[in-house]
Amino acid sequence: CPSSQLSRSEGVLCSLIGCLSSGATVEQFEQAKSKLSALKKDPGNELKLKIYALFKQATQGPCNTPKPGMLDFVNKVKWDAWKSLGSISQDEAREQYCNLIGSLVEAEGGSSAQVAATPAGGGATYETLLVSTEDDITTIKLNRPAKKNAITPEMYNEIIAALEQAAKDESKFAVFTGAGDFYCSGNDLSNFTKISEGGVQEMARQGAELLRRYVRAYIDFPKPLVAVVNGPAVGISVTVLGLFDLIYATERATFHTPFTQLGQSAEGCSSYTFPRIMGPTKASEMLLFNKKLTASRACELGLITEVFPDSSFQSEVQTRLKAYARLPPQSLALSKQLVRSVDKERLYAVNDAEVERLTERWTSEECFNAVMSFFQAKAKL
């Protein structure tokens, strides 16, 4: 495979530069150097490419070189890997790089904590998220940029854990955002191809309970919850926005809930929150008829709070958030809980009803046919 051209020495160099640039200590630098060079197993071509791409993103930023010709196989594969990272920041790429090296060390029986970048504020570590606490703000970043941050069962569980952690830490509020060009592309539909030993019925039951817990984690979150929508949002990443307290979006963002197109039905309490927010007919246009909203239209309808130019999105939002983080924490939390208490029991009931309906949908022939049609259409592209 052409990607085998990535050498062990190149990987070592990437690790050292990546860890130093992310603010790692000298001790972490030395540990990274010795741990990576001492790996007994070749990480494989796929991981070598990821290491290469993260190194390029961390040191040079988003891919800025012309695409190699079709016959330049080696450089084309490497260019594609770098390009797939989209616009994630250099700091973010450095952190991902250190975490990746940590996971390789851990897989061989070492301690990933010695190499991986340590999240500010401590706490649990995650495979599909980047979670950090800084300036009294806990940030939960969906971290599958190559898959447009599509949500897997593992990711659902990690988000639940991250919300539970953020509820107990010293932060004043929590922020959700996505790595790369997408906020979130909704459920990873490959989930539907992984039938458990108990068959479709058991898979639907397990999925339903996970979804119930996931949505309840948003309903129960005691502090203000802010969404920083850095790109397109699809499915459940859109529907749970009705449970957030503040939603900022870049002008590039879109909001799409193609449930009936996939033979499914609404979730995230959107069957209750969306009609309240934008009125029943506009909610139906989204939830029943798969209408995709631009960021400006979503703002007009009240689904999101404010839209920013893409060029200044991150800087303007961060300025706002840092100002909010100076507000008294108890006042923020208690005010949020007063607002939520009015609807809390109703939201529980809506969540239960939506999960029950989805369980039926997931086991229906109509849903099966719709999902299969999606995969067939995708395969033709």
VEXZA-801514 format. One record per residue (C-alpha): residue number from 1; x, y, z; residue in one letter. Coordinates in nm, 3 decimals, m for minus. Layout:
+-----+---------+---------+---------+------+
! pos !       x !       y !       z ! code !
+-----+---------+---------+---------+------+
! NUM !       X !       Y !       Z !    A !
...
+-----+---------+---------+---------+------+
REM end
This chain:
+-----+---------+---------+---------+------+
! pos !       x !       y !       z ! code !
+-----+---------+---------+---------+------+
!   1 !   0.000 !   0.000 !   0.000 !    C !
!   2 !   0.139 !   0.348 !  m0.084 !    P !
!   3 !   0.077 !   0.470 !   0.269 !    S !
!   4 !   0.344 !   0.232 !   0.394 !    S !
!   5 !   0.588 !   0.500 !   0.279 !    Q !
!   6 !   0.520 !   0.678 !   0.613 !    L !
!   7 !   0.821 !   0.589 !   0.825 !    S !
!   8 !   0.853 !   0.521 !   1.197 !    R !
!   9 !   1.094 !   0.815 !   1.227 !    S !
!  10 !   0.840 !   1.048 !   1.068 !    E !
!  11 !   0.583 !   0.931 !   1.319 !    G !
!  12 !   0.824 !   0.993 !   1.608 !    V !
!  13 !   0.896 !   1.344 !   1.484 !    L !
!  14 !   0.525 !   1.416 !   1.448 !    C !
!  15 !   0.461 !   1.300 !   1.803 !    S !
!  16 !   0.732 !   1.517 !   1.952 !    L !
!  17 !   0.626 !   1.831 !   1.768 !    I !
!  18 !   0.257 !   1.763 !   1.824 !    G !
!  19 !   0.289 !   1.711 !   2.199 !    C !
!  20 !   0.513 !   2.013 !   2.252 !    L !
!  21 !   0.284 !   2.244 !   2.051 !    S !
!  22 !  m0.024 !   2.137 !   2.246 !    S !
!  23 !   0.136 !   2.262 !   2.566 !    G !
!  24 !   0.253 !   1.926 !   2.696 !    A !
!  25 !   0.525 !   1.927 !   2.959 !    T !
!  26 !   0.888 !   1.839 !   2.895 !    V !
!  27 !   0.823 !   1.513 !   3.078 !    E !
!  28 !   0.536 !   1.429 !   2.841 !    Q !
!  29 !   0.764 !   1.514 !   2.551 !    F !
!  30 !   1.028 !   1.266 !   2.668 !    E !
!  31 !   0.766 !   1.001 !   2.742 !    Q !
!  32 !   0.615 !   1.044 !   2.394 !    A !
!  33 !   0.954 !   1.011 !   2.235 !    K !
!  34 !   1.041 !   0.690 !   2.415 !    S !
!  35 !   0.694 !   0.535 !   2.406 !    K !
!  36 !   0.631 !   0.585 !   2.036 !    L !
!  37 !   0.974 !   0.472 !   1.927 !    S !
!  38 !   0.934 !   0.164 !   2.148 !    A !
!  39 !   0.606 !   0.047 !   1.994 !    L !
!  40 !   0.637 !  m0.320 !   1.914 !    K !
!  41 !   0.359 !  m0.338 !   1.656 !    K !
!  42 !   0.328 !  m0.152 !   1.330 !    D !
!  43 !   0.012 !   0.062 !   1.375 !    P !
!  44 !  m0.099 !  m0.014 !   1.021 !    G !
!  45 !  m0.138 !   0.198 !   0.711 !    N !
!  46 !  m0.467 !   0.359 !   0.813 !    E !
!  47 !  m0.327 !   0.489 !   1.142 !    L !
!  48 !  m0.002 !   0.594 !   0.977 !    K !
!  49 !  m0.204 !   0.810 !   0.741 !    L !
!  50 !  m0.398 !   0.959 !   1.029 !    K !
!  51 !  m0.074 !   1.033 !   1.214 !    I !
!  52 !   0.061 !   1.201 !   0.902 !    Y !
!  53 !  m0.257 !   1.405 !   0.845 !    A !
!  54 !  m0.279 !   1.524 !   1.204 !    L !
!  55 !   0.086 !   1.624 !   1.194 !    F !
!  56 !   0.032 !   1.831 !   0.879 !    K !
!  57 !  m0.282 !   1.991 !   1.023 !    Q !
!  58 !  m0.107 !   2.066 !   1.352 !    A !
!  59 !   0.198 !   2.226 !   1.195 !    T !
!  60 !   0.058 !   2.385 !   0.877 !    Q !
!  61 !  m0.317 !   2.414 !   0.932 !    G !
!  62 !  m0.586 !   2.295 !   0.684 !    P !
!  63 !  m0.470 !   2.136 !   0.360 !    C !
!  64 !  m0.340 !   2.412 !   0.134 !    N !
!  65 !  m0.154 !   2.229 !  m0.141 !    T !
!  66 !  m0.281 !   2.128 !  m0.488 !    P !
!  67 !  m0.425 !   1.781 !  m0.521 !    K !
!  68 !  m0.164 !   1.541 !  m0.665 !    P !
!  69 !  m0.229 !   1.375 !  m0.998 !    G !
!  70 !  m0.419 !   1.046 !  m1.015 !    M !
!  71 !  m0.100 !   0.853 !  m1.093 !    L !
!  72 !   0.090 !   0.997 !  m0.797 !    D !
!  73 !  m0.052 !   0.731 !  m0.568 !    F !
!  74 !   0.157 !   0.790 !  m0.258 !    V !
!  75 !   0.107 !   1.164 !  m0.234 !    N !
!  76 !  m0.258 !   1.142 !  m0.336 !    K !
!  77 !  m0.338 !   0.906 !  m0.045 !    V !
!  78 !  m0.153 !   1.131 !   0.197 !    K !
!  79 !  m0.321 !   1.444 !   0.056 !    W !
!  80 !  m0.666 !   1.285 !   0.090 !    D !
!  81 !  m0.599 !   1.200 !   0.455 !    A !
!  82 !  m0.492 !   1.557 !   0.531 !    W !
!  83 !  m0.781 !   1.709 !   0.337 !    K !
!  84 !  m1.034 !   1.492 !   0.527 !    S !
!  85 !  m0.957 !   1.682 !   0.849 !    L !
!  86 !  m1.132 !   1.988 !   0.710 !    G !
!  87 !  m1.084 !   2.310 !   0.905 !    S !
!  88 !  m1.006 !   2.178 !   1.253 !    I !
!  89 !  m0.764 !   2.409 !   1.430 !    S !
!  90 !  m0.395 !   2.341 !   1.477 !    Q !
!  91 !  m0.443 !   2.317 !   1.855 !    D !
!  92 !  m0.720 !   2.065 !   1.807 !    E !
!  93 !  m0.509 !   1.861 !   1.565 !    A !
!  94 !  m0.220 !   1.857 !   1.811 !    R !
!  95 !  m0.450 !   1.734 !   2.088 !    E !
!  96 !  m0.594 !   1.462 !   1.864 !    Q !
!  97 !  m0.244 !   1.361 !   1.764 !    Y !
!  98 !  m0.129 !   1.318 !   2.123 !    C !
!  99 !  m0.445 !   1.126 !   2.209 !    N !
! 100 !  m0.391 !   0.895 !   1.912 !    L !
! 101 !  m0.035 !   0.816 !   2.019 !    I !
! 102 !  m0.167 !   0.756 !   2.371 !    G !
! 103 !  m0.422 !   0.505 !   2.243 !    S !
! 104 !  m0.151 !   0.317 !   2.052 !    L !
! 105 !   0.059 !   0.295 !   2.366 !    V !
! 106 !  m0.242 !   0.180 !   2.569 !    E !
! 107 !  m0.326 !  m0.088 !   2.312 !    A !
! 108 !   0.014 !  m0.242 !   2.377 !    E !
! 109 !  m0.043 !  m0.244 !   2.749 !    G !
! 110 !   0.111 !   0.092 !   2.834 !    G !
! 111 !  m0.045 !   0.393 !   3.003 !    S !
! 112 !  m0.204 !   0.636 !   2.757 !    S !
! 113 !  m0.214 !   0.902 !   3.026 !    A !
! 114 !   0.164 !   0.931 !   2.996 !    Q !
! 115 !   0.140 !   1.038 !   2.632 !    V !
! 116 !  m0.209 !   1.164 !   2.559 !    A !
! 117 !  m0.288 !   1.529 !   2.612 !    A !
! 118 !  m0.457 !   1.562 !   2.948 !    T !
! 119 !  m0.794 !   1.745 !   2.935 !    P !
! 120 !  m0.793 !   2.065 !   3.137 !    A !
! 121 !  m0.975 !   2.002 !   3.462 !    G !
! 122 !  m0.902 !   1.630 !   3.461 !    G !
! 123 !  m1.182 !   1.375 !   3.466 !    G !
! 124 !  m1.263 !   1.089 !   3.232 !    A !
! 125 !  m1.098 !   1.031 !   2.895 !    T !
! 126 !  m1.296 !   0.967 !   2.577 !    Y !
! 127 !  m1.245 !   0.794 !   2.244 !    E !
! 128 !  m1.501 !   0.985 !   2.034 !    T !
! 129 !  m1.506 !   1.323 !   2.211 !    L !
! 130 !  m1.268 !   1.598 !   2.308 !    L !
! 131 !  m1.375 !   1.723 !   2.651 !    V !
! 132 !  m1.198 !   2.009 !   2.826 !    S !
! 133 !  m1.266 !   2.271 !   3.092 !    T !
! 134 !  m1.113 !   2.616 !   3.060 !    E !
! 135 !  m1.218 !   2.964 !   3.177 !    D !
! 136 !  m1.508 !   2.806 !   3.373 !    D !
! 137 !  m1.650 !   2.655 !   3.051 !    I !
! 138 !  m1.669 !   2.281 !   2.979 !    T !
! 139 !  m1.649 !   2.211 !   2.605 !    T !
! 140 !  m1.776 !   1.881 !   2.465 !    I !
! 141 !  m1.655 !   1.841 !   2.108 !    K !
! 142 !  m1.780 !   1.560 !   1.884 !    L !
! 143 !  m1.461 !   1.411 !   1.743 !    N !
! 144 !  m1.522 !   1.195 !   1.436 !    R !
! 145 !  m1.448 !   1.456 !   1.167 !    P !
! 146 !  m1.375 !   1.200 !   0.896 !    A !
! 147 !  m1.729 !   1.063 !   0.950 !    K !
! 148 !  m1.886 !   1.410 !   0.982 !    K !
! 149 !  m1.926 !   1.340 !   1.355 !    N !
! 150 !  m2.192 !   1.074 !   1.292 !    A !
! 151 !  m2.305 !   0.928 !   1.625 !    I !
! 152 !  m2.236 !   0.566 !   1.717 !    T !
! 153 !  m2.360 !   0.379 !   2.027 !    P !
! 154 !  m2.018 !   0.431 !   2.186 !    E !
! 155 !  m2.050 !   0.804 !   2.119 !    M !
! 156 !  m2.397 !   0.816 !   2.276 !    Y !
! 157 !  m2.260 !   0.662 !   2.595 !    N !
! 158 !  m1.962 !   0.895 !   2.601 !    E !
! 159 !  m2.182 !   1.204 !   2.556 !    I !
! 160 !  m2.401 !   1.089 !   2.845 !    I !
! 161 !  m2.088 !   1.045 !   3.059 !    A !
! 162 !  m1.951 !   1.383 !   2.952 !    A !
! 163 !  m2.276 !   1.556 !   3.047 !    L !
! 164 !  m2.274 !   1.383 !   3.385 !    E !
! 165 !  m1.914 !   1.493 !   3.436 !    Q !
! 166 !  m1.990 !   1.852 !   3.333 !    A !
! 167 !  m2.289 !   1.864 !   3.568 !    A !
! 168 !  m2.058 !   1.797 !   3.864 !    K !
! 169 !  m1.745 !   1.992 !   3.770 !    D !
! 170 !  m1.664 !   2.354 !   3.854 !    E !
! 171 !  m1.767 !   2.495 !   3.516 !    S !
! 172 !  m2.051 !   2.747 !   3.491 !    K !
! 173 !  m2.199 !   2.601 !   3.172 !    F !
! 174 !  m2.130 !   2.346 !   2.899 !    A !
! 175 !  m2.072 !   2.399 !   2.528 !    V !
! 176 !  m2.131 !   2.147 !   2.247 !    F !
! 177 !  m1.955 !   2.175 !   1.912 !    T !
! 178 !  m1.808 !   1.955 !   1.641 !    G !
! 179 !  m1.459 !   1.886 !   1.505 !    A !
! 180 !  m1.402 !   1.957 !   1.137 !    G !
! 181 !  m1.649 !   2.104 !   0.889 !    D !
! 182 !  m1.962 !   1.936 !   1.028 !    F !
! 183 !  m2.138 !   1.991 !   1.358 !    Y !
! 184 !  m2.293 !   1.644 !   1.337 !    C !
! 185 !  m2.443 !   1.432 !   1.058 !    S !
! 186 !  m2.683 !   1.254 !   1.294 !    G !
! 187 !  m2.687 !   0.880 !   1.356 !    N !
! 188 !  m2.422 !   0.672 !   1.186 !    D !
! 189 !  m2.653 !   0.463 !   0.968 !    L !
! 190 !  m2.404 !   0.178 !   0.971 !    S !
! 191 !  m2.553 !   0.116 !   1.317 !    N !
! 192 !  m2.847 !  m0.042 !   1.135 !    F !
! 193 !  m2.623 !  m0.299 !   0.968 !    T !
! 194 !  m2.489 !  m0.439 !   1.296 !    K !
! 195 !  m2.758 !  m0.681 !   1.408 !    I !
! 196 !  m2.699 !  m0.821 !   1.758 !    S !
! 197 !  m2.731 !  m1.188 !   1.847 !    E !
! 198 !  m3.082 !  m1.121 !   1.974 !    G !
! 199 !  m3.194 !  m1.007 !   1.629 !    G !
! 200 !  m3.368 !  m0.690 !   1.519 !    V !
! 201 !  m3.607 !  m0.682 !   1.815 !    Q !
! 202 !  m3.324 !  m0.691 !   2.068 !    E !
! 203 !  m3.126 !  m0.433 !   1.873 !    M !
! 204 !  m3.429 !  m0.203 !   1.874 !    A !
! 205 !  m3.481 !  m0.252 !   2.247 !    R !
! 206 !  m3.120 !  m0.170 !   2.328 !    Q !
! 207 !  m3.121 !   0.128 !   2.095 !    G !
! 208 !  m3.441 !   0.258 !   2.250 !    A !
! 209 !  m3.305 !   0.246 !   2.604 !    E !
! 210 !  m2.985 !   0.417 !   2.498 !    L !
! 211 !  m3.180 !   0.691 !   2.321 !    L !
! 212 !  m3.406 !   0.737 !   2.625 !    R !
! 213 !  m3.103 !   0.784 !   2.853 !    R !
! 214 !  m2.934 !   1.011 !   2.602 !    Y !
! 215 !  m3.223 !   1.257 !   2.572 !    V !
! 216 !  m3.284 !   1.251 !   2.949 !    R !
! 217 !  m2.922 !   1.357 !   2.998 !    A !
! 218 !  m3.005 !   1.682 !   2.818 !    Y !
! 219 !  m3.336 !   1.727 !   3.000 !    I !
! 220 !  m3.167 !   1.681 !   3.338 !    D !
! 221 !  m2.855 !   1.886 !   3.276 !    F !
! 222 !  m2.859 !   2.145 !   3.558 !    P !
! 223 !  m2.645 !   2.420 !   3.405 !    K !
! 224 !  m2.691 !   2.632 !   3.093 !    P !
! 225 !  m2.621 !   2.435 !   2.775 !    L !
! 226 !  m2.483 !   2.613 !   2.468 !    V !
! 227 !  m2.454 !   2.476 !   2.114 !    A !
! 228 !  m2.184 !   2.619 !   1.890 !    V !
! 229 !  m2.297 !   2.485 !   1.552 !    V !
! 230 !  m1.984 !   2.501 !   1.336 !    N !
! 231 !  m2.135 !   2.339 !   1.024 !    G !
! 232 !  m2.426 !   2.130 !   0.894 !    P !
! 233 !  m2.640 !   1.953 !   1.156 !    A !
! 234 !  m2.860 !   1.651 !   1.083 !    V !
! 235 !  m3.109 !   1.432 !   1.271 !    G !
! 236 !  m3.076 !   1.401 !   1.645 !    I !
! 237 !  m2.811 !   1.674 !   1.662 !    S !
! 238 !  m3.087 !   1.908 !   1.543 !    V !
! 239 !  m3.379 !   1.773 !   1.744 !    T !
! 240 !  m3.206 !   1.803 !   2.082 !    V !
! 241 !  m3.136 !   2.171 !   2.013 !    L !
! 242 !  m3.481 !   2.239 !   2.157 !    G !
! 243 !  m3.331 !   2.136 !   2.494 !    L !
! 244 !  m3.042 !   2.385 !   2.473 !    F !
! 245 !  m3.046 !   2.732 !   2.628 !    D !
! 246 !  m2.839 !   2.918 !   2.368 !    L !
! 247 !  m2.752 !   2.822 !   2.010 !    I !
! 248 !  m2.495 !   3.004 !   1.796 !    Y !
! 249 !  m2.437 !   2.899 !   1.435 !    A !
! 250 !  m2.204 !   2.982 !   1.153 !    T !
! 251 !  m2.367 !   3.103 !   0.832 !    E !
! 252 !  m2.255 !   2.774 !   0.670 !    R !
! 253 !  m2.472 !   2.568 !   0.903 !    A !
! 254 !  m2.787 !   2.392 !   0.788 !    T !
! 255 !  m3.047 !   2.206 !   0.991 !    F !
! 256 !  m3.205 !   1.890 !   0.853 !    H !
! 257 !  m3.429 !   1.622 !   1.009 !    T !
! 258 !  m3.494 !   1.362 !   0.732 !    P !
! 259 !  m3.688 !   1.119 !   0.951 !    F !
! 260 !  m3.973 !   1.018 !   0.721 !    T !
! 261 !  m3.727 !   0.985 !   0.434 !    Q !
! 262 !  m3.567 !   0.704 !   0.637 !    L !
! 263 !  m3.894 !   0.552 !   0.756 !    G !
! 264 !  m3.846 !   0.684 !   1.109 !    Q !
! 265 !  m4.003 !   0.946 !   1.337 !    S !
! 266 !  m3.901 !   1.243 !   1.551 !    A !
! 267 !  m3.692 !   1.219 !   1.867 !    E !
! 268 !  m3.506 !   1.444 !   2.109 !    G !
! 269 !  m3.841 !   1.583 !   2.235 !    C !
! 270 !  m3.869 !   1.771 !   1.904 !    S !
! 271 !  m4.232 !   1.664 !   1.857 !    S !
! 272 !  m4.301 !   1.895 !   2.155 !    Y !
! 273 !  m4.026 !   2.159 !   2.144 !    T !
! 274 !  m4.030 !   2.236 !   1.771 !    F !
! 275 !  m4.403 !   2.329 !   1.747 !    P !
! 276 !  m4.357 !   2.547 !   2.057 !    R !
! 277 !  m4.052 !   2.719 !   1.910 !    I !
! 278 !  m4.152 !   2.773 !   1.546 !    M !
! 279 !  m4.522 !   2.693 !   1.530 !    G !
! 280 !  m4.691 !   2.368 !   1.424 !    P !
! 281 !  m4.681 !   2.412 !   1.046 !    T !
! 282 !  m4.313 !   2.504 !   1.026 !    K !
! 283 !  m4.229 !   2.223 !   1.268 !    A !
! 284 !  m4.423 !   1.981 !   1.050 !    S !
! 285 !  m4.236 !   2.101 !   0.744 !    E !
! 286 !  m3.914 !   1.989 !   0.913 !    M !
! 287 !  m4.025 !   1.679 !   1.103 !    L !
! 288 !  m4.273 !   1.536 !   0.850 !    L !
! 289 !  m4.156 !   1.669 !   0.516 !    F !
! 290 !  m3.776 !   1.677 !   0.564 !    N !
! 291 !  m3.735 !   2.052 !   0.509 !    K !
! 292 !  m3.372 !   2.164 !   0.541 !    K !
! 293 !  m3.324 !   2.507 !   0.699 !    L !
! 294 !  m3.042 !   2.749 !   0.637 !    T !
! 295 !  m2.887 !   2.909 !   0.944 !    A !
! 296 !  m3.055 !   3.243 !   0.874 !    S !
! 297 !  m3.397 !   3.078 !   0.832 !    R !
! 298 !  m3.351 !   2.871 !   1.149 !    A !
! 299 !  m3.273 !   3.195 !   1.332 !    C !
! 300 !  m3.584 !   3.367 !   1.191 !    E !
! 301 !  m3.797 !   3.078 !   1.316 !    L !
! 302 !  m3.640 !   3.090 !   1.663 !    G !
! 303 !  m3.468 !   2.751 !   1.648 !    L !
! 304 !  m3.127 !   2.911 !   1.697 !    I !
! 305 !  m3.020 !   3.227 !   1.877 !    T !
! 306 !  m2.782 !   3.404 !   1.638 !    E !
! 307 !  m2.588 !   3.354 !   1.315 !    V !
! 308 !  m2.230 !   3.473 !   1.257 !    F !
! 309 !  m2.014 !   3.509 !   0.945 !    P !
! 310 !  m1.803 !   3.198 !   0.902 !    D !
! 311 !  m1.480 !   3.399 !   0.893 !    S !
! 312 !  m1.537 !   3.544 !   1.241 !    S !
! 313 !  m1.761 !   3.274 !   1.390 !    F !
! 314 !  m1.521 !   3.117 !   1.638 !    Q !
! 315 !  m1.370 !   3.444 !   1.762 !    S !
! 316 !  m1.706 !   3.618 !   1.809 !    E !
! 317 !  m1.861 !   3.321 !   1.985 !    V !
! 318 !  m1.563 !   3.276 !   2.217 !    Q !
! 319 !  m1.580 !   3.643 !   2.314 !    T !
! 320 !  m1.946 !   3.600 !   2.410 !    R !
! 321 !  m1.888 !   3.279 !   2.601 !    L !
! 322 !  m1.598 !   3.419 !   2.802 !    K !
! 323 !  m1.816 !   3.714 !   2.902 !    A !
! 324 !  m2.096 !   3.477 !   3.013 !    Y !
! 325 !  m1.845 !   3.277 !   3.216 !    A !
! 326 !  m1.797 !   3.580 !   3.442 !    R !
! 327 !  m2.160 !   3.561 !   3.558 !    L !
! 328 !  m2.238 !   3.419 !   3.906 !    P !
! 329 !  m2.259 !   3.037 !   3.876 !    P !
! 330 !  m2.545 !   2.974 !   4.120 !    Q !
! 331 !  m2.756 !   3.243 !   3.960 !    S !
! 332 !  m2.699 !   3.084 !   3.618 !    L !
! 333 !  m2.780 !   2.731 !   3.735 !    A !
! 334 !  m3.083 !   2.819 !   3.945 !    L !
! 335 !  m3.231 !   3.038 !   3.673 !    S !
! 336 !  m3.185 !   2.757 !   3.420 !    K !
! 337 !  m3.356 !   2.512 !   3.654 !    Q !
! 338 !  m3.653 !   2.746 !   3.704 !    L !
! 339 !  m3.703 !   2.769 !   3.328 !    V !
! 340 !  m3.671 !   2.392 !   3.281 !    R !
! 341 !  m3.890 !   2.295 !   3.581 !    S !
! 342 !  m4.206 !   2.415 !   3.408 !    V !
! 343 !  m4.172 !   2.151 !   3.135 !    D !
! 344 !  m3.953 !   1.883 !   3.288 !    K !
! 345 !  m4.220 !   1.618 !   3.353 !    E !
! 346 !  m4.374 !   1.686 !   3.013 !    R !
! 347 !  m4.037 !   1.639 !   2.847 !    L !
! 348 !  m3.990 !   1.305 !   3.020 !    Y !
! 349 !  m4.329 !   1.190 !   2.889 !    A !
! 350 !  m4.258 !   1.315 !   2.536 !    V !
! 351 !  m3.922 !   1.139 !   2.534 !    N !
! 352 !  m4.082 !   0.812 !   2.641 !    D !
! 353 !  m4.353 !   0.841 !   2.373 !    A !
! 354 !  m4.102 !   0.922 !   2.098 !    E !
! 355 !  m3.878 !   0.630 !   2.198 !    V !
! 356 !  m4.173 !   0.392 !   2.197 !    E !
! 357 !  m4.275 !   0.505 !   1.848 !    R !
! 358 !  m3.919 !   0.476 !   1.719 !    L !
! 359 !  m3.890 !   0.123 !   1.856 !    T !
! 360 !  m4.186 !   0.030 !   1.638 !    E !
! 361 !  m4.037 !   0.211 !   1.339 !    R !
! 362 !  m3.697 !   0.041 !   1.370 !    W !
! 363 !  m3.858 !  m0.302 !   1.351 !    T !
! 364 !  m4.088 !  m0.215 !   1.060 !    S !
! 365 !  m4.046 !  m0.328 !   0.703 !    E !
! 366 !  m4.098 !   0.032 !   0.591 !    E !
! 367 !  m3.798 !   0.154 !   0.788 !    C !
! 368 !  m3.584 !  m0.137 !   0.670 !    F !
! 369 !  m3.666 !  m0.066 !   0.305 !    N !
! 370 !  m3.602 !   0.307 !   0.346 !    A !
! 371 !  m3.261 !   0.255 !   0.505 !    V !
! 372 !  m3.162 !  m0.002 !   0.241 !    M !
! 373 !  m3.266 !   0.242 !  m0.033 !    S !
! 374 !  m3.042 !   0.503 !   0.129 !    F !
! 375 !  m2.741 !   0.270 !   0.123 !    F !
! 376 !  m2.810 !   0.167 !  m0.238 !    Q !
! 377 !  m2.833 !   0.530 !  m0.348 !    A !
! 378 !  m2.512 !   0.611 !  m0.160 !    K !
! 379 !  m2.331 !   0.321 !  m0.325 !    A !
! 380 !  m2.413 !   0.462 !  m0.671 !    K !
! 381 !  m2.250 !   0.797 !  m0.596 !    L !
+-----+---------+---------+---------+------+
REM end
